[in-house]
Amino acid sequence: MAQPLNDDLTTGTMLTHFKALAIPAAFGMLFATLYNVVDVFYAGKLSTEAQAGLAIGYQAFFILMAIGFGLGSALSALVSNAKGAKNAAQTRRIAAQGLTYGAIVTLCLMLIGLWTGPRLIALVSEPGGYRDAANGYFRFLILALPGFLLAYGGNGILQAHGDSRSMQRALMAAFFVNIGLNPLLMWGIPGLWDGMGFNGIALATVISQTGVMVFLMTRIFGLNTMQNVKQSEFAPDLGVFKEITAQLLPASTALMVMFVSGFVVQFALKEFGEHAIAAYGVALRIEQILLLPVLGMTGALLPIAGQNFGAKEYDRVREALFFCWKIGFVMSAIAMPILWFGGQYAMRPFTSDPDVIAVGASYLLVDGFLFPIYMMLFSINSLLQALKQPIYTLWISIYRQGFGVAFFIWVFIAVLGFDVWGVWLGIAVSVSSGWVIALLVAARISQREIGGLRPNPA
């Protein structure tokens, strides 16, 4: 039965649409992040070495996952544009082709990952226990790739229809399943099975994320849009594949650059010891939790701006962007003092190692100053995607997370002789300068596509 859904984002108040999309998305991402926090927690029950292996193995896996996030963004933009233009046939066609595209890409990436993953891990680690842990974790996690890629691609289709609740519910369920599966698969059942140790964390992810994918597929095929879909519409169409690729590649490549940036940071940190790598992995999880409301808000901007751009309601596109910024600054005002003054306390549930706590708290201190800058960067990325200009997000990312991170970390450590603080300050300078560039790009593209960023006078 088709699910009833008010999916027209070209009418109604911005507050209504942002609440309907951002709040469920933020809660979904909260449980996705808590899911990862559970993994970090249980890895810490084994050793700091296991936490370091988890951080590196997860980073390698998420380079592959960049395609999934890019597919979600591409389908959200393309499907929302088609819906805004009231073209039901094109909306259905892009959704069906997106699912086929995702299945083909997933198979290719699984094969690529088996070859590239161990090499990436070797690049940012020293021989020994934590490298071995990272490799074992990564090999199991490859089996979760279909669940992740098809789930995120499917979520892009649902978001374009105004539905972010389905992903929220799926991720909440996966979180609770993961809490039960992690200890069961790690330590087994006394007297019956000894468990898998550290690799049990990866297998728990495979099982739970596959469940997320299956649930989202049922929701997609329950959409009114998909009620008349024909089997032939899933046959690969090179024209639609090209259109999806044009949207996907810049967004995915930008995310790959971001994850490669994480490897650059880990490469710089390895000379300070495994406690520095473990601290960075834990601190990133804490940062992600606080960024969740911002990510929900800026993620909601994409389908809202996308539908209104498709409908040529350019004033509403600008209104959506400024509404997003206003709420984002309020969120930043709440998060910044938490990062500045509560970093060491937030680290303590995950580790009792004083060196890990101290290094992680120093990262979170710097991160507090960057919080509103991240908010504006994320919103600009969503705007450029909605305007079907994703290539600019790639160039901004290449500067900020490619050249900038590597160059400025090198300056602070190799030239100025800083310790681990040089890594954090290098990240800060790269993010801040990238934000200035992003603002200039957004102003120029908006002037060309929708008549500028400034709202027209009433």
C-alpha positions, -999 to 999 in steps of 0.1 A, spaced: 0 0 0 13 34 -9 24 54 21 7 87 27 32 115 25 31 153 22 61 155 -1 56 190 -17 83 213 -3 75 242 -26 46 254 -4 43 259 33 66 274 59 104 267 61 100 259 98 75 232 90 97 216 63 129 218 83 113 203 113 98 175 93 131 167 76 159 178 100 147 165 133 142 129 122 175 130 102 194 144 132 180 116 154 188 90 128 224 103 126 225 104 164 219 67 165 243 61 137 270 79 156 260 63 189 263 30 169 299 39 162 304 50 198 293 16 210 320 0 187 346 24 202 334 15 237 337 -22 232 370 -19 214 383 0 245 372 -30 266 399 -49 248 428 -24 246 440 10 233 456 -11 205 421 -23 195 407 13 195 436 25 173 429 -5 149 392 4 148 399 40 140 422 32 111 401 3 97 370 24 98 387 53 80 398 29 52 363 16 48 347 50 47 368 60 17 347 34 -1 315 46 16 320 80 0 303 66 -30 272 58 -9 270 93 6 275 108 -29 248 85 -44 224 97 -16 231 133 -24 228 128 -61 195 111 -59 182 136 -34 191 164 -57 179 148 -90 146 133 -76 137 165 -57 143 186 -89 120 163 -108 94 164 -81 96 202 -79 89 203 -117 59 180 -111 73 154 -135 61 121 -120 75 98 -147 109 114 -145 108 111 -107 101 74 -109 126 68 -136 155 84 -117 146 65 -85 146 32 -103 178 38 -121 194 50 -89 188 17 -73 203 -2 -102 232 21 -103 238 16 -66 238 -22 -70 263 -22 -98 287 3 -81 285 -17 -48 298 -49 -65 327 -30 -81 337 -13 -49 337 -46 -29 363 -59 -53 383 -27 -53 382 -25 -15 397 -60 -10 428 -48 -28 431 -12 -17 421 -14 20 452 -32 34 475 -8 14 458 22 28 460 8 63 497 0 59 503 36 48 491 51 81 502 25 106 533 8 119 537 -30 118 522 -47 149 491 -54 168 470 -23 159 477 -27 121 467 -64 123 435 -54 141 427 -28 115 431 -53 86 410 -80 102 382 -54 110 383 -40 74 381 -74 57 349 -83 76 334 -48 71 336 -51 33 306 -74 36 286 -45 50 292 -24 19 259 -34 1 239 -25 32 256 9 35 256 20 -1 221 9 -10 207 23 23 222 58 17 212 58 -19 177 48 -10 176 75 17 183 101 -9 152 90 -28 131 91 4 144 125 15 135 139 -19 99 128 -11 101 146 23 107 114 43 137 113 67 118 93 93 124 59 77 161 62 80 158 75 115 137 44 125 161 20 108 192 35 124 176 35 158 168 -2 154 203 -9 142 218 8 172 199 -14 197 207 -45 177 244 -35 177 244 -32 215 233 -68 218 254 -82 189 288 -66 199 293 -85 232 277 -116 218 299 -119 188 331 -107 206 329 -129 236 305 -156 225 284 -177 249 302 -192 278 305 -230 275 292 -230 239 312 -206 218 343 -185 224 333 -156 201 353 -138 175 371 -112 195 377 -78 179 363 -90 145 329 -96 161 324 -58 161 327 -58 123 303 -88 119 277 -70 141 279 -41 117 273 -64 87 242 -79 102 226 -47 114 233 -26 84 219 -52 60 187 -49 80 187 -11 75 190 -16 38 161 -41 36 138 -19 56 145 12 34 139 -8 3 104 -17 15 97 20 22 109 31 -12 86 6 -30 57 19 -8 60 54 -22 32 67 -44 58 75 -70 69 38 -72 34 23 -75 34 20 -113 71 12 -117 79 -14 -144 107 -40 -143 120 -25 -175 126 9 -158 154 -8 -137 173 -19 -168 205 2 -170 199 34 -189 233 50 -198 217 85 -202 203 84 -166 235 68 -153 255 97 -168 232 122 -151 235 104 -118 273 102 -122 276 139 -130 259 146 -96 276 118 -77 313 121 -87 320 156 -73 302 149 -40 317 114 -36 352 126 -46 349 155 -21 341 129 6 369 107 -5 392 137 -2 378 142 33 385 106 43 420 108 27 425 139 48 417 117 78 446 94 67 469 125 64 460 134 99 466 98 111 499 98 92 510 129 110 498 116 144 516 82 142 549 98 151 533 108 184 523 72 193 493 50 191 476 69 220 474 100 197 457 79 169 433 64 195 425 99 209 417 112 175 394 83 168 375 89 200 374 127 197 359 124 162 330 104 176 323 131 202 326 158 175 301 139 154 275 137 182 275 175 186 274 181 149 244 159 144 217 187 147 238 207 122 241 178 98 203 172 101 196 209 94 220 212 65 210 179 50 173 190 50 184 221 30 192 199 0 157 185 -8 140 218 2 162 239 -20 162 212 -47 124 211 -51 121 248 -50 149 252 -76 131 227 -98 99 247 -94 118 280 -101 108 293 -67 142 311 -63 131 333 -34 122 302 -14 157 287 -22 173 318 -6 149 317 23 158 281 30 195 289 31 192 318 55 168 299 77 193 271 79 221 295 88 201 312 116 192 279 133 228 267 127 243 296 146 220 289 176 232 253 175 268 265 174 264 287 204 253 257 224 280 233 212 310 255 214 313 259 252 307 221 255 337 214 233 359 240 250 352 231 286 339 195 285 363 178 262 382 158 288 350 147 306 335 135 273 367 114 266 366 96 299 337 71 292 358 57 263 392 54 279 411 56 312 444 63 295 454 98 306 475 104 275 445 95 252 422 118 273 447 148 271 453 146 234 416 141 226 406 171 247 431 193 229 415 184 196 380 192 209 392 226 222 403 236 187 372 220 172 350 243 192 362 274 173 356 256 140 320 245 148 301 274 131 325 273 102 316 236 96 279 245 97 282 271 70 304 248 48 279 220 51 250 243 41 269 257 11 276 221 -1 238 213 1 230 245 -17 254 238 -45 240 202 -48 205 216 -50 215 240 -78 230 210 -97 265 225 -94 282 198 -73 316 202 -91 323 233 -69 320 212 -37 348 191 -51 372 219 -57 365 234 -23 371 201 -7 403 194 -26 417 227 -13 404 224 23 408 187 29 435 178 4 461 205 -1 452 226 29 453 199 56 486 184 43 503 218 38 493 235 70 501 205 92 535 203 75 541 240 82 532 237 119 550 205 126 580 204 102 587 241 99 575 256 132 583 225 153 549 221 170 539 188 187 504 173 183 490 208 186 505 214 151 481 188 136 450 205 152 462 240 142 469 229 106 433 215 104 420 248 118 438 270 92 427 247 64 390 247 74 389 285 80 405 294 46 383 269 29 352 285 44 362 319 29 366 303 -6 332 285 -2 314 317 6 329 334 -25 319 304 -47 284 303 -33 278 340 -39 290 337 -75 270 305 -84 239 318 -67 241 351 -87 241 331 -119 215 305 -110 190 322 -88 198 359 -90 221 360 -59 221 351 -23 204 382 -9 166 379 -5 147 402 -29 131 431 -11 94 427 -5 
